[in-house]
Amino acid sequence: MARTNPFEFVQQVRAEVSKVTWPTRKETVITTVMVLVMSILASLFFLTADQILSWFVGLILNVGR
């Protein structure tokens, strides 16, 4: 693998960074809100599923008593 001197490396990095399309502030805010909403929905789903399964297992285990 060919070694690149640090100056060339920095130039290559700057050239690649200039090609990046950075998101706007609005896109970042919208994406962040979407992630938070989906995280809350997923946590509520798993909380509900856990409560139902816990109730069901408790019902099955208490049948023999």
A tleap script that builds the chain and sets N, CA, C and O, in Angstrom:
source leaprc.protein.ff14SB
mol = sequence {
  NMET ALA ARG THR ASN PRO PHE GLU PHE VAL
  GLN GLN VAL ARG ALA GLU VAL SER LYS VAL
  THR TRP PRO THR ARG LYS GLU THR VAL ILE
  THR THR VAL MET VAL LEU VAL MET SER ILE
  LEU ALA SER LEU PHE PHE LEU THR ALA ASP
  GLN ILE LEU SER TRP PHE VAL GLY LEU ILE
  LEU ASN VAL GLY CARG
}
set mol.1.N position { 0.841 -1.171 0.000 }
set mol.1.CA position { 0.000 0.000 0.000 }
set mol.1.C position { 0.896 1.246 0.000 }
set mol.1.O position { 1.777 1.386 0.848 }
set mol.2.N position { 0.665 2.126 -0.937 }
set mol.2.CA position { 1.492 3.319 -1.063 }
set mol.2.C position { 1.211 4.286 0.087 }
set mol.2.O position { 0.063 4.502 0.476 }
set mol.3.N position { 2.270 4.847 0.606 }
set mol.3.CA position { 2.128 5.811 1.701 }
set mol.3.C position { 1.979 7.210 1.119 }
set mol.3.O position { 2.633 7.569 0.140 }
set mol.4.N position { 1.115 7.981 1.735 }
set mol.4.CA position { 0.881 9.355 1.303 }
set mol.4.C position { 1.426 10.285 2.376 }
set mol.4.O position { 1.257 10.042 3.571 }
set mol.5.N position { 2.078 11.346 1.938 }
set mol.5.CA position { 2.581 12.249 2.970 }
set mol.5.C position { 1.412 13.035 3.573 }
set mol.5.O position { 0.370 13.174 2.933 }
set mol.6.N position { 1.573 13.541 4.779 }
set mol.6.CA position { 0.470 14.201 5.491 }
set mol.6.C position { -0.143 15.373 4.726 }
set mol.6.O position { -1.355 15.573 4.792 }
set mol.7.N position { 0.649 16.137 4.016 }
set mol.7.CA position { 0.122 17.282 3.276 }
set mol.7.C position { -0.823 16.825 2.161 }
set mol.7.O position { -1.891 17.410 1.980 }
set mol.8.N position { -0.441 15.790 1.416 }
set mol.8.CA position { -1.313 15.247 0.357 }
set mol.8.C position { -2.588 14.668 0.959 }
set mol.8.O position { -3.679 14.816 0.410 }
set mol.9.N position { -2.422 14.004 2.101 }
set mol.9.CA position { -3.582 13.417 2.767 }
set mol.9.C position { -4.596 14.496 3.148 }
set mol.9.O position { -5.794 14.329 2.920 }
set mol.10.N position { -4.125 15.591 3.721 }
set mol.10.CA position { -5.012 16.693 4.115 }
set mol.10.C position { -5.692 17.276 2.880 }
set mol.10.O position { -6.881 17.593 2.924 }
set mol.11.N position { -4.959 17.420 1.788 }
set mol.11.CA position { -5.558 17.929 0.555 }
set mol.11.C position { -6.646 16.994 0.043 }
set mol.11.O position { -7.704 17.448 -0.392 }
set mol.12.N position { -6.388 15.688 0.094 }
set mol.12.CA position { -7.384 14.711 -0.358 }
set mol.12.C position { -8.627 14.736 0.527 }
set mol.12.O position { -9.752 14.644 0.036 }
set mol.13.N position { -8.414 14.859 1.818 }
set mol.13.CA position { -9.546 14.922 2.753 }
set mol.13.C position { -10.384 16.165 2.476 }
set mol.13.O position { -11.611 16.083 2.432 }
set mol.14.N position { -9.747 17.299 2.290 }
set mol.14.CA position { -10.483 18.538 2.007 }
set mol.14.C position { -11.260 18.421 0.698 }
set mol.14.O position { -12.384 18.913 0.601 }
set mol.15.N position { -10.672 17.776 -0.307 }
set mol.15.CA position { -11.355 17.602 -1.590 }
set mol.15.C position { -12.591 16.721 -1.418 }
set mol.15.O position { -13.640 17.003 -1.998 }
set mol.16.N position { -12.472 15.659 -0.627 }
set mol.16.CA position { -13.611 14.764 -0.408 }
set mol.16.C position { -14.699 15.446 0.419 }
set mol.16.O position { -15.887 15.278 0.140 }
set mol.17.N position { -14.303 16.209 1.430 }
set mol.17.CA position { -15.283 16.903 2.274 }
set mol.17.C position { -16.044 17.940 1.458 }
set mol.17.O position { -17.222 18.188 1.714 }
set mol.18.N position { -15.389 18.539 0.493 }
set mol.18.CA position { -16.084 19.539 -0.332 }
set mol.18.C position { -17.139 18.903 -1.234 }
set mol.18.O position { -18.035 19.599 -1.711 }
set mol.19.N position { -17.051 17.606 -1.475 }
set mol.19.CA position { -18.033 16.893 -2.307 }
set mol.19.C position { -19.280 16.493 -1.520 }
set mol.19.O position { -20.308 16.160 -2.109 }
set mol.20.N position { -19.188 16.526 -0.194 }
set mol.20.CA position { -20.294 16.081 0.659 }
set mol.20.C position { -21.447 17.071 0.569 }
set mol.20.O position { -21.244 18.285 0.600 }
set mol.21.N position { -22.658 16.535 0.458 }
set mol.21.CA position { -23.858 17.369 0.506 }
set mol.21.C position { -24.362 17.357 1.944 }
set mol.21.O position { -24.918 16.363 2.411 }
set mol.22.N position { -24.162 18.460 2.629 }
set mol.22.CA position { -24.542 18.539 4.028 }
set mol.22.C position { -26.028 18.854 4.148 }
set mol.22.O position { -26.554 19.637 3.357 }
set mol.23.N position { -26.718 18.257 5.128 }
set mol.23.CA position { -28.141 18.552 5.300 }
set mol.23.C position { -28.355 19.976 5.804 }
set mol.23.O position { -27.511 20.550 6.492 }
set mol.24.N position { -29.508 20.525 5.438 }
set mol.24.CA position { -29.843 21.853 5.936 }
set mol.24.C position { -30.292 21.745 7.387 }
set mol.24.O position { -30.523 20.650 7.900 }
set mol.25.N position { -30.412 22.889 8.036 }
set mol.25.CA position { -30.871 22.891 9.429 }
set mol.25.C position { -32.282 22.312 9.520 }
set mol.25.O position { -32.591 21.566 10.449 }
set mol.26.N position { -33.140 22.658 8.551 }
set mol.26.CA position { -34.518 22.167 8.549 }
set mol.26.C position { -34.542 20.645 8.411 }
set mol.26.O position { -35.290 19.973 9.121 }
set mol.27.N position { -33.732 20.097 7.504 }
set mol.27.CA position { -33.682 18.641 7.322 }
set mol.27.C position { -33.191 17.946 8.595 }
set mol.27.O position { -33.693 16.884 8.964 }
set mol.28.N position { -32.216 18.547 9.254 }
set mol.28.CA position { -31.690 17.965 10.485 }
set mol.28.C position { -32.740 17.959 11.589 }
set mol.28.O position { -32.886 16.970 12.306 }
set mol.29.N position { -33.471 19.062 11.724 }
set mol.29.CA position { -34.516 19.143 12.753 }
set mol.29.C position { -35.623 18.132 12.464 }
set mol.29.O position { -36.065 17.429 13.372 }
set mol.30.N position { -36.075 18.049 11.222 }
set mol.30.CA position { -37.148 17.123 10.861 }
set mol.30.C position { -36.718 15.678 11.118 }
set mol.30.O position { -37.481 14.883 11.666 }
set mol.31.N position { -35.496 15.350 10.720 }
set mol.31.CA position { -35.003 13.995 10.930 }
set mol.31.C position { -34.883 13.671 12.413 }
set mol.31.O position { -35.212 12.563 12.836 }
set mol.32.N position { -34.417 14.625 13.199 }
set mol.32.CA position { -34.297 14.413 14.639 }
set mol.32.C position { -35.655 14.186 15.275 }
set mol.32.O position { -35.809 13.290 16.105 }
set mol.33.N position { -36.638 14.986 14.895 }
set mol.33.CA position { -37.992 14.820 15.432 }
set mol.33.C position { -38.557 13.457 15.029 }
set mol.33.O position { -39.197 12.787 15.839 }
set mol.34.N position { -38.325 13.050 13.790 }
set mol.34.CA position { -38.818 11.742 13.337 }
set mol.34.C position { -38.189 10.606 14.143 }
set mol.34.O position { -38.874 9.651 14.509 }
set mol.35.N position { -36.896 10.708 14.418 }
set mol.35.CA position { -36.222 9.672 15.209 }
set mol.35.C position { -36.786 9.633 16.629 }
set mol.35.O position { -37.020 8.551 17.168 }
set mol.36.N position { -37.005 10.794 17.237 }
set mol.36.CA position { -37.568 10.823 18.584 }
set mol.36.C position { -38.973 10.241 18.633 }
set mol.36.O position { -39.298 9.479 19.544 }
set mol.37.N position { -39.812 10.595 17.656 }
set mol.37.CA position { -41.182 10.076 17.610 }
set mol.37.C position { -41.173 8.558 17.428 }
set mol.37.O position { -41.907 7.846 18.113 }
set mol.38.N position { -40.348 8.067 16.511 }
set mol.38.CA position { -40.295 6.626 16.283 }
set mol.38.C position { -39.745 5.890 17.506 }
set mol.38.O position { -40.176 4.774 17.797 }
set mol.39.N position { -38.803 6.498 18.220 }
set mol.39.CA position { -38.270 5.884 19.442 }
set mol.39.C position { -39.349 5.786 20.515 }
set mol.39.O position { -39.460 4.773 21.205 }
set mol.40.N position { -40.138 6.842 20.649 }
set mol.40.CA position { -41.229 6.824 21.629 }
set mol.40.C position { -42.266 5.782 21.256 }
set mol.40.O position { -42.726 5.030 22.116 }
set mol.41.N position { -42.644 5.729 19.972 }
set mol.41.CA position { -43.621 4.728 19.529 }
set mol.41.C position { -43.108 3.310 19.745 }
set mol.41.O position { -43.859 2.443 20.192 }
set mol.42.N position { -41.839 3.066 19.434 }
set mol.42.CA position { -41.267 1.733 19.626 }
set mol.42.C position { -41.237 1.370 21.105 }
set mol.42.O position { -41.539 0.233 21.468 }
set mol.43.N position { -40.877 2.321 21.960 }
set mol.43.CA position { -40.837 2.029 23.394 }
set mol.43.C position { -42.233 1.746 23.940 }
set mol.43.O position { -42.393 0.870 24.790 }
set mol.44.N position { -43.240 2.467 23.469 }
set mol.44.CA position { -44.614 2.195 23.902 }
set mol.44.C position { -45.088 0.825 23.422 }
set mol.44.O position { -45.767 0.104 24.154 }
set mol.45.N position { -44.726 0.470 22.183 }
set mol.45.CA position { -45.091 -0.842 21.661 }
set mol.45.C position { -44.474 -1.945 22.514 }
set mol.45.O position { -45.167 -2.877 22.922 }
set mol.46.N position { -43.173 -1.842 22.785 }
set mol.46.CA position { -42.509 -2.895 23.556 }
set mol.46.C position { -42.970 -2.914 25.009 }
set mol.46.O position { -43.015 -3.981 25.621 }
set mol.47.N position { -43.310 -1.770 25.567 }
set mol.47.CA position { -43.865 -1.740 26.919 }
set mol.47.C position { -45.201 -2.474 26.950 }
set mol.47.O position { -45.451 -3.283 27.844 }
set mol.48.N position { -46.048 -2.191 25.980 }
set mol.48.CA position { -47.355 -2.858 25.904 }
set mol.48.C position { -47.187 -4.357 25.691 }
set mol.48.O position { -47.828 -5.154 26.377 }
set mol.49.N position { -46.336 -4.749 24.754 }
set mol.49.CA position { -46.108 -6.164 24.492 }
set mol.49.C position { -45.564 -6.863 25.736 }
set mol.49.O position { -45.976 -7.982 26.042 }
set mol.50.N position { -44.652 -6.224 26.449 }
set mol.50.CA position { -44.084 -6.804 27.660 }
set mol.50.C position { -45.144 -6.972 28.737 }
set mol.50.O position { -45.178 -7.997 29.417 }
set mol.51.N position { -46.005 -5.981 28.899 }
set mol.51.CA position { -47.058 -6.072 29.910 }
set mol.51.C position { -48.047 -7.197 29.584 }
set mol.51.O position { -48.468 -7.937 30.474 }
set mol.52.N position { -48.411 -7.318 28.319 }
set mol.52.CA position { -49.343 -8.374 27.910 }
set mol.52.C position { -48.718 -9.752 28.113 }
set mol.52.O position { -49.360 -10.655 28.650 }
set mol.53.N position { -47.468 -9.914 27.686 }
set mol.53.CA position { -46.801 -11.205 27.869 }
set mol.53.C position { -46.603 -11.523 29.346 }
set mol.53.O position { -46.753 -12.674 29.755 }
set mol.54.N position { -46.272 -10.528 30.142 }
set mol.54.CA position { -46.102 -10.734 31.576 }
set mol.54.C position { -47.425 -11.172 32.213 }
set mol.54.O position { -47.446 -12.084 33.040 }
set mol.55.N position { -48.495 -10.538 31.837 }
set mol.55.CA position { -49.823 -10.914 32.359 }
set mol.55.C position { -50.168 -12.336 31.934 }
set mol.55.O position { -50.678 -13.119 32.736 }
set mol.56.N position { -49.892 -12.673 30.677 }
set mol.56.CA position { -50.218 -13.995 30.148 }
set mol.56.C position { -49.404 -15.078 30.847 }
set mol.56.O position { -49.952 -16.120 31.204 }
set mol.57.N position { -48.113 -14.853 31.049 }
set mol.57.CA position { -47.268 -15.838 31.727 }
set mol.57.C position { -47.709 -15.981 33.183 }
set mol.57.O position { -47.754 -17.092 33.710 }
set mol.58.N position { -48.031 -14.869 33.829 }
set mol.58.CA position { -48.532 -14.931 35.195 }
set mol.58.C position { -49.835 -15.708 35.284 }
set mol.58.O position { -50.049 -16.454 36.240 }
set mol.59.N position { -50.695 -15.543 34.309 }
set mol.59.CA position { -51.956 -16.284 34.262 }
set mol.59.C position { -51.703 -17.774 34.129 }
set mol.59.O position { -52.345 -18.576 34.807 }
set mol.60.N position { -50.790 -18.145 33.277 }
set mol.60.CA position { -50.462 -19.566 33.072 }
set mol.60.C position { -49.810 -20.155 34.328 }
set mol.60.O position { -50.156 -21.267 34.728 }
set mol.61.N position { -48.903 -19.456 34.937 }
set mol.61.CA position { -48.199 -19.991 36.107 }
set mol.61.C position { -49.095 -20.059 37.340 }
set mol.61.O position { -48.840 -20.870 38.231 }
set mol.62.N position { -50.125 -19.241 37.416 }
set mol.62.CA position { -51.023 -19.257 38.575 }
set mol.62.C position { -52.182 -20.221 38.398 }
set mol.62.O position { -52.993 -20.356 39.314 }
set mol.63.N position { -52.298 -20.890 37.276 }
set mol.63.CA position { -53.405 -21.823 37.048 }
set mol.63.C position { -53.280 -23.026 37.969 }
set mol.63.O position { -54.296 -23.530 38.450 }
set mol.64.N position { -52.087 -23.495 38.225 }
set mol.64.CA position { -51.886 -24.692 39.052 }
set mol.64.C position { -52.106 -24.456 40.534 }
set mol.64.O position { -52.108 -25.417 41.303 }
set mol.65.N position { -52.283 -23.259 40.951 }
set mol.65.CA position { -52.396 -22.977 42.386 }
set mol.65.C position { -53.820 -22.941 42.833 }
set mol.65.O position { -54.092 -22.715 44.012 }
savepdb mol mol.pdb
quit
